[in-house]
Amino acid sequence: MSVNAVLKDLVCENRIDLLVLAEYVDNLNALRAEFLDQRIYFEEGITVGCERIIILSRIREIEPGFQNKYCSM
């Protein structure tokens, strides 16, 4: 079973609104297409300075907040 299939099942079964992916190596566009097939609409969050973290959210308008050298959502 692929990583995307597992993530899709987890999100669908548990009605997850915020998905944080670290070190994700599968196809993000394919994952988003699978969510769209299930009528799950995720927006990609801004992750300033974090190239290895992806945030997908069904909550609109989540913006980063800066705290010294760190960033929070």
C-alpha positions as CSV (number, residue, x, y, z in Angstrom):
1,M,0.0,0.0,0.0
2,S,1.4,3.4,-0.9
3,V,1.9,6.3,1.5
4,N,-0.8,8.3,-0.3
5,A,-3.3,5.5,0.1
6,V,-2.7,5.3,3.8
7,L,-2.9,9.0,4.2
8,K,-6.2,9.2,2.2
9,D,-7.7,6.4,4.3
10,L,-6.7,8.1,7.6
11,V,-8.0,11.5,6.6
12,C,-11.3,10.0,5.3
13,E,-11.9,7.7,8.3
14,N,-11.0,10.3,10.9
15,R,-12.2,13.5,9.3
16,I,-8.9,15.2,9.7
17,D,-8.8,18.9,9.1
18,L,-5.0,19.5,9.5
19,L,-2.4,17.2,8.0
20,V,1.3,17.8,8.6
21,L,3.7,15.8,6.5
22,A,7.4,15.7,7.4
23,E,10.0,14.1,5.1
24,Y,7.1,13.3,2.7
25,V,8.5,11.6,-0.5
26,D,5.4,10.5,-2.4
27,N,3.6,12.5,-5.1
28,L,1.8,15.5,-3.5
29,N,-0.3,16.3,-6.6
30,A,-1.5,12.7,-6.7
31,L,-2.5,12.9,-3.0
32,R,-4.4,16.1,-3.5
33,A,-6.2,14.5,-6.5
34,E,-7.2,11.6,-4.3
35,F,-8.6,14.0,-1.7
36,L,-10.5,15.9,-4.4
37,D,-12.0,12.6,-5.6
38,Q,-13.4,12.3,-2.1
39,R,-14.5,15.9,-2.1
40,I,-11.9,16.8,0.5
41,Y,-10.5,20.3,-0.2
42,F,-7.1,21.0,1.4
43,E,-5.1,24.2,1.1
44,E,-1.4,24.1,1.4
45,G,-0.1,26.1,4.4
46,I,2.9,28.4,4.3
47,T,5.9,26.8,5.9
48,V,8.5,29.6,5.9
49,G,12.0,28.1,6.2
50,C,10.8,24.5,6.4
51,E,11.4,22.8,3.1
52,R,10.8,19.3,4.6
53,I,7.4,20.0,6.2
54,I,4.2,20.3,4.2
55,I,1.0,21.5,5.9
56,L,-2.4,20.7,4.3
57,S,-5.5,22.3,5.9
58,R,-9.2,22.4,5.4
59,I,-9.2,25.4,7.7
60,R,-9.0,28.5,5.6
61,E,-6.5,31.4,6.1
62,I,-4.0,29.8,8.4
63,E,-1.1,32.2,8.5
64,P,2.4,31.9,9.9
65,G,3.4,33.8,13.0
66,F,7.0,34.7,13.6
67,Q,8.7,34.3,17.0
68,N,12.3,35.4,16.9
69,K,14.0,32.9,14.5
70,Y,11.1,30.4,14.6
71,C,7.7,30.3,12.8
72,S,4.5,28.9,14.1
73,M,1.0,28.4,12.6
